[in-house]
Amino acid sequence: MTRKIRYLMVLLLCTLSLGASAALPMSDPAGRELPSLAPMLEEVNPAVVNIATYARHEREQNPLLNDPFFRRFFNIPDEQARPRQERRQASAGSGVIVDAGDGIIVTNFHVIKGADEIQVSLIDGRTFEAELVGADPEVDIAVLSIEADDLSEVALADSDSLRVGDFVVAIGNPFGLGQTITTGVVSALGRTGLGIEGYEDFIQTDASINPGNSGGALVNLHGELVGINTAIIAPGGGNVGIGFAIPVNMARASLEQIVEHGEVKRGQIGVAIQDMNPALRKAFKLDNGQHGVLVTDVKKDSEAEKAGIESGDLITAVNGRATPTTGELRNSIAFSDIGETVTLTVLRDGKEQEIKVKVGEPMTLAGSEIHPLLKGVELAPSPDGGVKITGMERSSGAAASGLRPGDVLLSVNRIEVSTVEEVEQALAKDKDQVLLQVQRGRGVFFLVLR
């Protein structure tokens, strides 16, 4: 095959694959039309912003300098006993304007976590101080707002319509270089169990995502937002072609609650669940190709109990959408509106049936109500087992001891727990010290609170 024929074939394939909006005609010096992403990017790029965050940290100072006797004994001036000096640290990330009228920007929570000041820079050189509207740490989404005129916004796509092999473009601020685009395809969908976030349903892409791209846009060839770039797998410290983005449908669910209520509340139906394995599949006599999530326990007085869900049921779908893993079932319930009725497809004793269940309010309890060492901590049963920390004051003693929102308590004082009431009972054994078994992502460790 001659070089000219190969060139024409590649050119034809590119033209067919890019789609109408991305392949607006461009011409080379010889007048030949060439496909280009430039027209689409010229519309989208102004809506992708750079984010700089500043956090104040107190410098370490010898505590003896605060002792007046020590200062007099060594003739140390009083000005050296001033409050410890502060220094400012800056980090860089990206964000996406999704509402130009109200200046609403979506980014990753980890981009702005712990920031005292957030600055947003536009591609036209303007810089604005941003206000944090709210955040959803379990999904790693934060919502910012700026007061500015003449903003651009990115239209939101339906990420459920994405297919493996679709072309995508990542836009962000890698390594603080400034706005950069990389291209690739959707490598996989529905990635869960990575231990990156509390709720996971990642889009995997080979479009290069690097430090600083976090919070940036993953768009399709129509210039519509399909995901928020979030993380990479980088064993050697660099990009190896495995990046992850939060689907825009998941981000939108958090965005709408944050804008309307300032926070995110996720409903529950009140079941404990686990993934199937070959031994369980054989024990429950599942046919080849049947997949679902096993109900291991139904909480008393829960919506699931009221609807008739039983331990041993296999939930195969929610509203007709298959749920082959606990992560997918958990996401389907958590991202339904509280009060909404969902239809579960259940396999019981080899027979399939549909059961309607109302999504209920999350059952939470402030830790201070059950133990002083858990002051500032909010607890709720986890649908995957254990009791989850759903909220925590950053200044609390529990936070200083190493606990984080999203951690799951598996046992308290060596007693396994699955409800807040069981946590309360286990804590009553020792008022001065608490031994916690904690699951964080895929890791499990013990932690002592005193």
C-alpha angles and dihedrals in degrees: 000000000000122000091246093055092047090050092051092048093051090046092051093049092049092049093051094046101047097066131225101290096045096042099059105155119273124177133220121218089274091057095252115145115242130188117246140179090210098096092052093044092050087064098040104039096071089061095056112084138192117237126206119186129196125201127185117226126184115234117237114260131181106263090218088073088070091059110095092204091053091050093049093046093054094033093241114167116246092238089071088064092063117129110285114279121252131227129195126231125194130202131184132225141140140254142186128231107226099167115037094182095059097028093241116172128187121207140147119289090226089059093063101025111135093004120149092189131026123195124191122202123197127211090250090063099257118135127200136181109243130215120220106236094183145303143229105207094180090063094030094239127139129180122213133181132206132187106233141129130228096030126162125220137201120236114236118238128205102261090193087072093059117117131199106264097033113137116247137179125215117210124188150104107284116192089350091287094132131254112345134172128210128182135214143120138275101271098185141345135221097027109178138159094053094123092229098116138010092248116034133184100140131185107225116212139173092215103118113263116182138171106299093032089090111120093018129125130277105193136179123233091272089062093251122141112249100164149000111242109238120155148000137208105234114166092172096040095259138083113288098175099270111111132156133215131187108243110250092234089061092045091048092055090056093041094054094050093045094050092046102037106012091239143050124249120187123202129227136201095203108249135129112221143183139190120259121249130190093268093051092045089056094045092051091044095234118181119242108279096021111128134178148123122277120231107222099175140007116212118235115259091005125140089251091056091048090051093051102253110158136201107264094036116134112221108207102170145008116215088345095306113121118246106194094160137043089243093058093045091047091050093047091056098037094052094048116098117263106256093026117128114229128192115232120200104217132189111209123171090345094305124110121223139163121238124188114220130182116228106237136205116277111258106232134168130188111245091224088066091063106028136006092225089063096053110144093024126115119205134197135166113269117229088221093054133278127050120293128217100232097177141007139182110240091223094052124117090238090058091049089052091057106265117138137192108269094035114132121219108220097175137005120206087350093305117119113237133197101160136046088243090058090051089053092050093048092048092054089072094072127020096182102047136026126197111203130188104208132193116205115177106312094337130089126199142159123248130187122212118199 
